[in-house]
Amino acid sequence: MVLKILLFITLFVLFYLLFGPIPKLDKSKDLIKKYGYSLIGIGVFFIFGKTVFMTALAGMFWAALGWFLPLWIIDWKKSCKRKNLKDMTKSFAVSASSLYSSGNTTPEVLQSCSEQFPEPLSSEFQNMLGMRNLYDKATYPKMFRGIAQRYDLTEFNAIGEITEAGEKSGGPKMIARSLRILNRGLRKRSQLIKERKKSNQEALLTSILAILILSLGLLIDVTVAREYFTNSTGKLILALSSGVVIGMVVTTVKAMSTKDIE
């Protein structure tokens, strides 16, 4: 039993180092919530794998899937939310560029945009105006960076840098020019993401088809042909087949990611 536990830990750590995301330790509540679900997934999927495929080794492979599945679901929900925020950020950069071109100051730009944009940006811009009136040290560039940190929007870091440079020299006109350059960069990035997804479509469909075929074969093995896999060799084949299917699932999800250019 001890050897099985050690084997499970070793395989899990190896699997995670190869394919898993590195946790960020700056948000403890989110960390507990996010990885708490994964810990539950490990237990549930290990029991499932061990029961259905008749070995602890198979349970270990399924436990790895139990770890990743909640992380994928949480990341997918966050990415959907971030996509909406990124779209709003691009629209803000366009609007702000136009307003700065007309000679508006940063407070005037924020006031105008707070009336145009939906939440949460509307409240953020209003809060920035209020904080600036209350505290001299609450500069607009610093508060733009705060938005970037709260919502994981690197675009606002760039906007903060542009605003800070414009306040030192160049004024609204320089900020407008820099925001137009940023807009071109954001459009280029969006185009790259679309091209990446388009180029991956064929590979994704092929991978999904292969996973479905292998999964169907595995299902037949543990139901219709189960009696042929009750010996030690058969159980090992089922466990390794589980590992192949789960490895393909993890590899496919990782290969389809566009986080490196987002």
Backbone as numpy.savetxt, mean C-alpha at the origin, in Angstrom:
# Nx Ny Nz CAx CAy CAz Cx Cy Cz
7.34 -32.20 18.25 6.52 -30.99 18.25 7.38 -29.74 18.25
8.43 -29.74 19.06 9.33 -28.59 19.13 9.99 -28.34 17.78
10.39 -29.43 17.12 11.01 -29.31 15.80 10.04 -28.72 14.78
8.76 -29.10 14.88 7.76 -28.56 13.97 7.58 -27.06 14.17
7.57 -26.66 15.44 7.43 -25.23 15.75 8.62 -24.45 15.23
9.84 -25.00 15.45 11.05 -24.32 14.96 11.06 -24.25 13.44
10.61 -25.32 12.79 10.54 -25.33 11.34 9.55 -24.28 10.85
8.42 -24.18 11.52 7.41 -23.19 11.16 7.97 -21.77 11.27
8.64 -21.49 12.39 9.21 -20.16 12.61 10.25 -19.83 11.54
11.11 -20.81 11.24 12.16 -20.60 10.24 11.58 -20.32 8.86
10.61 -21.15 8.46 10.00 -20.96 7.15 9.24 -19.64 7.07
8.54 -19.31 8.14 7.77 -18.06 8.15 8.69 -16.85 8.04
9.76 -16.82 8.81 10.70 -15.69 8.77 11.32 -15.57 7.38
11.71 -16.73 6.79 12.28 -16.72 5.45 11.27 -16.19 4.44
10.04 -16.66 4.52 8.97 -16.24 3.63 8.75 -14.74 3.75
8.74 -14.25 4.99 8.45 -12.83 5.22 9.59 -11.94 4.74
10.83 -12.38 4.98 11.97 -11.57 4.53 12.03 -11.48 3.01
11.58 -12.56 2.34 11.61 -12.58 0.89 10.50 -11.73 0.27
9.31 -11.81 0.87 8.15 -11.22 0.22 7.40 -10.19 1.05
7.65 -10.11 2.31 6.83 -9.28 3.18 7.25 -7.83 3.26
6.29 -6.93 3.58 6.61 -5.52 3.79 7.33 -5.32 5.11
8.19 -4.32 5.18 8.87 -4.01 6.43 7.97 -3.11 7.27
7.61 -3.51 8.48 6.69 -2.70 9.28 7.30 -1.38 9.70
6.46 -0.32 9.70 6.88 0.97 10.20 6.44 1.09 11.66
7.37 1.46 12.52 7.11 1.44 13.94 6.67 2.79 14.48
6.33 3.74 13.60 6.01 5.07 14.07 4.55 5.22 14.48
3.68 4.29 14.11 2.27 4.38 14.46 1.88 3.09 15.18
2.02 3.08 16.50 1.86 1.85 17.26 0.45 1.30 17.18
-0.58 2.16 17.21 -1.96 1.67 17.16 -2.24 1.00 15.83
-1.84 1.66 14.74 -2.03 1.06 13.42 -1.24 -0.24 13.28
-0.06 -0.27 13.90 0.79 -1.45 13.85 0.10 -2.63 14.53
-0.44 -2.38 15.72 -1.12 -3.45 16.47 -2.34 -3.95 15.71
-3.12 -2.99 15.16 -4.32 -3.37 14.42 -3.97 -4.17 13.17
-3.00 -3.66 12.43 -2.64 -4.27 11.16 -2.06 -5.66 11.35
-1.08 -5.79 12.24 -0.41 -7.07 12.40 -1.15 -8.01 13.36
-2.09 -7.44 14.13 -2.95 -8.29 14.96 -3.81 -9.20 14.10
-4.38 -8.63 13.03 -5.18 -9.44 12.11 -4.32 -10.53 11.47
-3.08 -10.21 11.17 -2.20 -11.20 10.54 -1.87 -12.33 11.50
-1.69 -11.99 12.77 -1.42 -13.05 13.76 -2.61 -13.99 13.90
-3.80 -13.42 13.86 -5.01 -14.25 13.89 -5.07 -15.12 12.63
-4.72 -14.50 11.48 -4.72 -15.23 10.22 -3.76 -16.41 10.23
-2.62 -16.23 10.88 -1.65 -17.33 10.98 -2.28 -18.54 11.66
-2.94 -18.30 12.80 -3.55 -19.40 13.55 -4.66 -20.09 12.79
-5.54 -19.28 12.20 -6.69 -19.85 11.48 -6.23 -20.64 10.26
-5.32 -20.08 9.49 -4.88 -20.76 8.27 -3.99 -21.96 8.57
-3.24 -21.90 9.68 -2.43 -23.06 10.05 -3.33 -24.25 10.40
-4.37 -23.98 11.16 -5.32 -25.06 11.52 -6.00 -25.61 10.26
-6.39 -24.69 9.37 -7.02 -25.11 8.12 -6.08 -25.99 7.30
-4.84 -25.51 7.09 -3.89 -26.27 6.29 -3.55 -27.62 6.89
-3.35 -27.64 8.19 -2.99 -28.90 8.87 -4.14 -29.90 8.82
-5.38 -29.40 8.95 -6.55 -30.28 8.95 -6.85 -30.83 7.56
-6.86 -29.94 6.59 -7.26 -30.34 5.23 -6.16 -31.13 4.53
-4.91 -30.71 4.71 -3.80 -31.34 3.97 -2.98 -32.30 4.83
-3.40 -32.49 6.08 -2.98 -33.61 6.93 -1.55 -33.54 7.46
-0.85 -32.41 7.30 0.50 -32.28 7.86 0.71 -30.86 8.40
1.60 -30.77 9.40 1.96 -29.47 9.94 2.71 -28.63 8.91
3.46 -29.30 8.02 4.20 -28.58 6.99 3.24 -27.81 6.07
2.15 -28.47 5.67 1.14 -27.79 4.86 0.53 -26.64 5.64
0.30 -26.88 6.94 -0.25 -25.82 7.79 0.66 -24.60 7.83
1.97 -24.84 7.80 2.93 -23.72 7.81 2.83 -22.88 6.54
2.69 -23.55 5.41 2.55 -22.80 4.16 1.26 -21.98 4.16
0.18 -22.59 4.62 -1.08 -21.85 4.68 -1.03 -20.74 5.72
-0.28 -20.95 6.79 -0.12 -19.90 7.80 0.55 -18.67 7.21
1.49 -18.90 6.28 2.14 -17.77 5.60 1.11 -16.95 4.83
0.17 -17.64 4.15 -0.90 -16.93 3.44 -1.79 -16.20 4.43
-2.02 -16.83 5.59 -2.83 -16.19 6.63 -2.20 -14.90 7.14
-0.87 -14.82 7.10 -0.18 -13.59 7.50 -0.35 -12.50 6.45
-0.16 -12.86 5.18 -0.18 -11.86 4.13 -1.57 -11.36 3.76
-2.58 -12.23 3.81 -3.90 -11.86 3.32 -4.48 -10.63 4.02
-4.47 -10.54 5.35 -4.97 -9.31 5.99 -4.17 -8.08 5.61
-2.85 -8.24 5.45 -2.01 -7.10 5.05 -2.39 -6.60 3.66
-2.66 -7.53 2.75 -3.07 -7.14 1.40 -4.40 -6.40 1.42
-5.35 -6.90 2.21 -6.67 -6.27 2.26 -6.56 -4.87 2.85
-5.80 -4.71 3.93 -5.63 -3.40 4.55 -4.92 -2.45 3.60
-3.87 -2.93 2.93 -3.13 -2.08 1.98 -4.00 -1.70 0.79
-4.86 -2.61 0.36 -5.75 -2.31 -0.76 -6.74 -1.22 -0.39
-7.32 -1.31 0.82 -8.25 -0.28 1.28 -7.55 1.07 1.41
-6.32 1.04 1.93 -5.57 2.29 2.06 -5.22 2.88 0.70
-4.87 2.01 -0.25 -4.49 2.50 -1.57 -5.68 3.14 -2.28
-6.89 2.59 -2.07 -8.09 3.20 -2.65 -8.31 4.59 -2.07
-8.14 4.70 -0.76 -8.31 6.00 -0.11 -7.23 6.98 -0.56
-5.98 6.49 -0.64 -4.87 7.35 -1.05 -5.02 7.80 -2.50
-5.60 6.94 -3.34 -5.79 7.33 -4.74 -6.71 8.55 -4.83
-7.79 8.55 -4.05 -8.70 9.70 -4.04 -7.98 10.94 -3.54
-7.18 10.77 -2.49 -6.44 11.91 -1.95 -5.39 12.42 -2.95
-4.74 11.48 -3.64 -3.74 11.89 -4.63 -4.39 12.65 -5.78
-5.59 12.22 -6.19 -6.30 12.93 -7.25 -6.65 14.35 -6.80
-7.08 14.47 -5.53 -7.39 15.80 -5.00 -6.13 16.66 -4.91
-5.01 16.02 -4.56 -3.75 16.75 -4.45 -3.31 17.30 -5.80
-3.46 16.48 -6.85 -3.13 16.95 -8.20 -4.02 18.12 -8.59
-5.30 18.04 -8.26 -6.22 19.13 -8.57 -5.85 20.39 -7.79
-5.42 20.19 -6.54 -5.01 21.34 -5.73 -3.79 22.01 -6.34
-2.83 21.22 -6.79 -1.63 21.78 -7.38 -1.96 22.61 -8.62
-2.92 22.12 -9.42 -3.34 22.86 -10.62 -4.02 24.17 -10.22
-4.96 24.09 -9.28 -5.68 25.29 -8.84 -4.74 26.30 -8.19
-3.84 25.79 -7.33 -2.91 26.68 -6.65 -1.98 27.37 -7.64
-1.55 26.63 -8.65 -0.68 27.22 -9.67 -1.37 28.38 -10.37
-2.65 28.19 -10.69 -3.41 29.24 -11.36 -3.58 30.46 -10.45
-3.85 30.20 -9.17 -4.06 31.30 -8.22 -2.76 32.06 -7.95
-1.67 31.33 -7.81 -0.38 32.00 -7.61 0.00 32.82 -8.85
-0.34 32.32 -10.03 -0.03 33.05 -11.27 -0.73 34.41 -11.30
-1.89 34.47 -10.63 -2.64 35.72 -10.58 -2.14 36.66 -9.49
-1.09 36.24 -8.79 -0.49 37.10 -7.76 -1.04 36.90 -6.37
-1.85 35.85 -6.16 -2.40 35.58 -4.83 -1.31 35.09 -3.88
-1.45 35.41 -2.62 -0.53 34.93 -1.59 -0.99 33.55 -1.12
-0.14 32.90 -0.33 -0.48 31.56 0.17 -1.76 31.56 1.00
-1.98 32.51 1.92 -3.26 32.52 2.66 -4.47 32.66 1.73
-4.34 33.47 0.70 -5.45 33.64 -0.24 -5.69 32.37 -1.04
-4.61 31.71 -1.41 -4.73 30.44 -2.14 -5.42 29.39 -1.27
-5.00 29.28 -0.02 -5.59 28.29 0.89 -7.06 28.61 1.17
-7.38 29.87 1.33 -8.77 30.25 1.59 -9.66 29.89 0.42
-9.17 30.18 -0.79 -9.94 29.85 -1.99 -10.11 28.34 -2.15
-9.02 27.61 -1.94 -9.07 26.15 -2.13 -9.89 25.46 -1.04
-9.90 26.01 0.16 -10.69 25.42 1.24 -12.18 25.47 0.93
-12.58 26.42 0.08 -13.98 26.54 -0.31 -14.31 25.67 -1.52
-13.28 25.22 -2.24 -13.50 24.45 -3.46 -13.39 22.95 -3.25
-12.49 22.55 -2.33 -12.15 21.13 -2.22 -12.94 20.44 -1.11
-13.22 19.14 -1.30 -13.94 18.37 -0.27 -13.02 18.00 0.88
-13.59 17.34 1.88 -12.80 16.86 3.01 -11.89 15.72 2.54
-10.75 15.53 3.18 -10.26 16.26 4.36 -9.45 17.52 4.04
-9.21 17.79 2.74 -8.34 18.92 2.40 -8.96 20.25 2.82
-10.27 20.36 2.70 -10.93 21.61 3.08 -10.63 21.98 4.53
-10.80 21.01 5.43 -10.52 21.26 6.86 -9.04 21.49 7.11
-8.19 20.78 6.39 -6.76 20.95 6.56 -6.33 22.38 6.20
-6.86 22.89 5.10 -6.50 24.25 4.69 -7.03 25.29 5.68
-8.24 25.06 6.18 -8.79 25.98 7.18 -7.96 25.95 8.46
-7.54 24.76 8.85 -6.70 24.62 10.05 -5.35 25.31 9.86
-4.81 25.23 8.66 -3.53 25.89 8.38 -3.65 27.40 8.55
-4.75 27.96 8.06 -4.97 29.40 8.19 -5.12 29.79 9.66
-5.86 28.97 10.39 -6.05 29.26 11.81 -4.76 29.14 12.61
-3.99 28.09 12.34 -2.73 27.89 13.05 -1.75 29.01 12.76
-1.73 29.46 11.50 -0.79 30.54 11.15 -1.13 31.84 11.86
-2.42 32.08 12.07 -2.83 33.29 12.78 -2.52 33.22 14.27
-2.50 32.00 14.80 -2.27 31.84 16.25 -0.80 31.72 16.61
-0.02 31.05 15.74 1.38 30.77 16.08 2.30 31.21 14.94
3.26 32.04 15.27 4.20 32.53 14.26 5.09 31.42 13.72
5.37 30.41 14.57 6.25 29.33 14.15 5.55 28.30 13.25
4.24 28.41 13.17 3.48 27.49 12.32 3.51 28.01 10.88
4.60 27.72 10.18 4.76 28.21 8.82 3.98 27.33 7.84
3.63 27.90 6.71 2.87 27.13 5.71 3.67 25.96 5.15
4.96 26.13 4.83 5.72 24.96 4.36 5.73 23.82 5.37
5.90 24.16 6.64 5.92 23.12 7.68 4.56 22.42 7.76
3.48 23.20 7.63 2.14 22.59 7.72 1.82 21.76 6.49
2.33 22.15 5.32 2.18 21.31 4.14 2.86 19.95 4.36
4.03 19.99 4.97 4.74 18.73 5.26 3.98 17.90 6.28
3.28 18.57 7.18 2.45 17.86 8.15 1.32 17.10 7.47
0.71 17.70 6.46 -0.32 17.01 5.69 0.28 15.79 4.99
1.47 15.97 4.43 2.15 14.85 3.75 2.36 13.69 4.70
2.73 13.98 5.94 3.00 12.93 6.91 1.70 12.26 7.38
0.66 13.05 7.61 -0.59 12.49 8.12 -1.28 11.58 7.12
-1.20 11.94 5.86 -1.94 11.19 4.84 -1.04 10.40 3.89
0.26 10.38 4.19 1.22 9.66 3.36 1.16 10.15 1.91
1.19 11.48 1.76 1.14 12.11 0.44 2.43 12.88 0.22
3.36 12.27 -0.49 4.66 12.90 -0.70 4.54 14.17 -1.55
3.44 14.29 -2.29 3.24 15.47 -3.11 3.23 16.75 -2.26
2.68 16.65 -1.07 2.62 17.84 -0.21 4.00 18.19 0.35
4.88 17.23 0.44 6.27 17.57 0.78 6.87 18.47 -0.30
6.61 18.10 -1.55 7.11 18.91 -2.66 6.47 20.30 -2.66
5.16 20.36 -2.39 4.47 21.65 -2.33 5.03 22.51 -1.20
5.35 21.85 -0.08 5.96 22.58 1.03 7.31 23.17 0.66
8.13 22.37 -0.03 9.44 22.86 -0.46 9.31 24.02 -1.45
8.35 23.88 -2.37 8.14 24.94 -3.36 7.68 26.22 -2.67
6.76 26.09 -1.75 6.25 27.27 -1.03 7.35 27.94 -0.23
8.17 27.14 0.42 9.26 27.69 1.23 10.26 28.44 0.35
10.60 27.86 -0.80 11.53 28.53 -1.70 10.93 29.83 -2.24
9.62 29.80 -2.54 8.97 30.99 -3.06 8.88 32.11 -2.05
8.72 31.74 -0.78 8.66 32.75 0.26 10.01 33.43 0.46
11.08 32.70 0.19 12.42 33.28 0.36 12.79 34.17 -0.82
12.42 33.74 -2.02 12.73 34.54 -3.21 11.84 34.11 -4.37
11.39 35.09 -5.12 10.60 34.78 -6.31 9.13 35.04 -6.15
8.58 34.83 -4.94 7.18 35.12 -4.68 6.20 34.22 -5.40
4.94 34.65 -5.52 3.89 33.83 -6.12 4.18 33.34 -7.53
4.82 34.19 -8.34 5.10 33.80 -9.72 6.04 32.60 -9.78
7.06 32.60 -8.93 8.00 31.48 -8.90 7.30 30.21 -8.39
6.46 30.38 -7.37 5.72 29.23 -6.85 4.83 28.64 -7.96
4.18 29.53 -8.73 3.31 29.07 -9.82 4.09 28.27 -10.85
5.27 28.78 -11.23 6.09 28.05 -12.22 6.51 26.69 -11.68
6.92 26.65 -10.41 7.36 25.38 -9.82 6.21 24.40 -9.71
5.02 24.89 -9.39 3.85 24.00 -9.30 3.48 23.44 -10.66
3.67 24.23 -11.71 3.41 23.71 -13.06 4.37 22.58 -13.40
5.63 22.72 -12.98 6.61 21.65 -13.20 6.21 20.41 -12.40
5.76 20.63 -11.16 5.29 19.51 -10.33 4.11 18.82 -10.99
3.19 19.59 -11.55 2.02 19.02 -12.22 2.43 18.13 -13.38
3.42 18.58 -14.14 3.89 17.75 -15.26 4.49 16.44 -14.74
5.22 16.52 -13.63 5.79 15.32 -13.04 4.72 14.36 -12.54
3.66 14.90 -11.94 2.57 14.06 -11.43 1.82 13.39 -12.58
1.61 14.14 -13.66 0.95 13.53 -14.83 1.81 12.43 -15.43
3.13 12.66 -15.47 4.04 11.65 -16.00 4.01 10.39 -15.14
3.97 10.58 -13.82 3.92 9.42 -12.93 2.63 8.64 -13.13
1.50 9.35 -13.26 0.22 8.67 -13.50 0.27 7.86 -14.78
0.90 8.43 -15.81 1.03 7.72 -17.07 1.89 6.48 -16.93
2.97 6.57 -16.16 3.83 5.41 -15.94 3.09 4.29 -15.21
2.27 4.67 -14.23 1.50 3.67 -13.49 0.51 2.97 -14.41
-0.16 3.74 -15.26 -1.11 3.15 -16.21 -0.40 2.20 -17.17
0.77 2.62 -17.66 1.52 1.78 -18.59 2.01 0.50 -17.91
2.45 0.63 -16.63 2.88 -0.55 -15.88 1.73 -1.55 -15.73
0.57 -1.05 -15.34 -0.58 -1.94 -15.15 -1.00 -2.59 -16.47
-0.95 -1.81 -17.55 -1.33 -2.34 -18.86 -0.36 -3.43 -19.31
0.94 -3.18 -19.11 1.95 -4.15 -19.53 1.91 -5.42 -18.69
1.39 -5.32 -17.47 1.33 -6.48 -16.57 0.05 -7.29 -16.73
-0.90 -6.78 -17.52 -2.19 -7.45 -17.61 -2.08 -8.88 -18.12
-1.31 -9.08 -19.17 -1.18 -10.42 -19.75 -0.52 -11.37 -18.76
0.55 -10.91 -18.11 1.23 -11.75 -17.12 0.31 -12.05 -15.94
-0.49 -11.05 -15.54 -1.41 -11.24 -14.42 -2.46 -12.29 -14.75
-3.03 -12.21 -15.94 -4.05 -13.18 -16.34 -3.46 -14.59 -16.41
-2.24 -14.69 -16.94 -1.57 -15.99 -17.02 -1.32 -16.57 -15.63
-0.87 -15.72 -14.72 -0.60 -16.17 -13.36 -1.87 -16.61 -12.66
-2.95 -15.84 -12.83 -4.23 -16.19 -12.21 -4.74 -17.52 -12.74
-4.62 -17.71 -14.07 -5.06 -18.97 -14.67 -4.26 -20.15 -14.13
-2.94 -19.98 -14.03 -2.09 -21.05 -13.50 -2.44 -21.37 -12.05
-2.67 -20.33 -11.25 -3.02 -20.53 -9.84 -4.36 -21.25 -9.72
-5.33 -20.87 -10.56 -6.64 -21.52 -10.52 -6.55 -22.99 -10.90
-5.76 -23.29 -11.94 -5.61 -24.69 -12.37 -4.94 -25.52 -11.27
-3.85 -24.99 -10.70 -3.16 -25.72 -9.63 -4.05 -25.87 -8.40
-4.81 -24.83 -8.08 -5.70 -24.88 -6.92 -6.81 -25.91 -7.14
-7.33 -25.96 -8.36 -8.36 -26.95 -8.67 -7.80 -28.37 -8.54
-6.58 -28.57 -9.04 -5.95 -29.89 -8.89 -5.73 -30.25 -7.44
-5.33 -29.25 -6.64 -5.12 -29.49 -5.21 -6.44 -29.82 -4.52
-7.50 -29.14 -4.92 -8.82 -29.41 -4.34 -9.28 -30.83 -4.66
-9.05 -31.25 -5.88 -9.42 -32.62 -6.27 -8.61 -33.63 -5.46
-7.33 -33.33 -5.24 -6.46 -34.24 -4.49 -6.95 -34.45 -3.06
-7.46 -33.41 -2.42 -7.86 -33.54 -1.01 -9.33 -33.91 -0.84
-10.04 -34.08 -1.95 -11.45 -34.49 -1.86 -11.66 -35.83 -2.57
-11.73 -35.78 -3.89 -12.01 -36.98 -4.67 -10.90 -38.02 -4.54
-9.63 -37.57 -4.61 -8.50 -38.50 -4.59 -7.79 -38.54 -3.24
-8.47 -38.17 -2.19 -7.83 -38.06 -0.87 -7.20 -39.37 -0.40
-7.85 -40.48 -0.69 -7.36 -41.78 -0.21 -5.97 -42.12 -0.76
-5.59 -41.52 -1.90 -4.29 -41.81 -2.48 -3.16 -41.00 -1.83
-3.52 -40.08 -0.95 -2.52 -39.20 -0.34 -2.46 -39.35 1.18
-2.96 -40.45 1.70 -2.98 -40.64 3.16 -1.65 -41.16 3.70
-0.76 -41.66 2.84 0.55 -42.11 3.32 1.50 -40.92 3.43
2.68 -41.15 3.98 3.62 -40.06 4.25 4.07 -39.36 2.96
4.28 -40.14 1.90 4.69 -39.53 0.62 3.59 -38.65 0.05
2.37 -39.13 0.11 1.23 -38.37 -0.39 1.03 -37.07 0.38
1.18 -37.15 1.70 1.03 -35.95 2.52 2.11 -34.92 2.20
3.31 -35.41 1.96 4.40 -34.50 1.59 4.11 -33.83 0.25
3.57 -34.60 -0.70 3.22 -34.02 -2.01 2.16 -32.93 -1.84
1.15 -33.19 -1.00 0.11 -32.17 -0.76 0.70 -30.92 -0.13
1.61 -31.11 0.82 2.22 -29.96 1.49 3.04 -29.13 0.51
3.86 -29.81 -0.29 4.69 -29.08 -1.27 3.84 -28.42 -2.33
2.75 -29.07 -2.73 1.84 -28.47 -3.70 1.20 -27.20 -3.13
0.86 -27.25 -1.85 0.32 -26.06 -1.17 1.35 -24.94 -1.19
2.60 -25.30 -0.92 3.66 -24.30 -0.93 3.84 -23.66 -2.29
3.72 -24.47 -3.36 3.85 -23.94 -4.72 2.73 -22.96 -5.03
1.49 -23.33 -4.70 0.34 -22.47 -4.98 0.44 -21.17 -4.20
0.75 -21.26 -2.92 0.82 -20.05 -2.09 2.00 -19.18 -2.51
3.11 -19.82 -2.86 4.26 -19.06 -3.35 3.93 -18.30 -4.62
3.16 -18.91 -5.50 2.75 -18.24 -6.73 1.82 -17.06 -6.44
0.92 -17.24 -5.47 0.00 -16.16 -5.10 0.78 -14.96 -4.57
1.71 -15.22 -3.64 2.49 -14.13 -3.04 3.35 -13.44 -4.09
3.99 -14.23 -4.94 4.86 -13.67 -5.98 4.06 -12.82 -6.96
2.87 -13.29 -7.32 2.02 -12.54 -8.27 1.59 -11.21 -7.68
1.15 -11.22 -6.43 0.72 -9.97 -5.79 1.87 -8.99 -5.71
3.04 -9.48 -5.35 4.20 -8.60 -5.24 4.62 -8.06 -6.61
4.57 -8.89 -7.64 4.99 -8.47 -8.98 4.05 -7.42 -9.57
2.78 -7.46 -9.17 1.80 -6.51 -9.70 1.80 -5.17 -8.98
2.58 -5.05 -7.93 2.60 -3.82 -7.15 3.22 -2.68 -7.95
2.69 -1.46 -7.73 3.25 -0.25 -8.37 3.77 0.73 -7.32
4.02 0.24 -6.11 4.44 1.14 -5.02 5.77 1.81 -5.32
6.61 1.16 -6.13 7.94 1.73 -6.39 7.88 3.02 -7.21
6.76 3.25 -7.91 6.67 4.48 -8.69 5.52 5.38 -8.23
4.86 5.01 -7.14 3.77 5.84 -6.63 4.31 6.96 -5.77
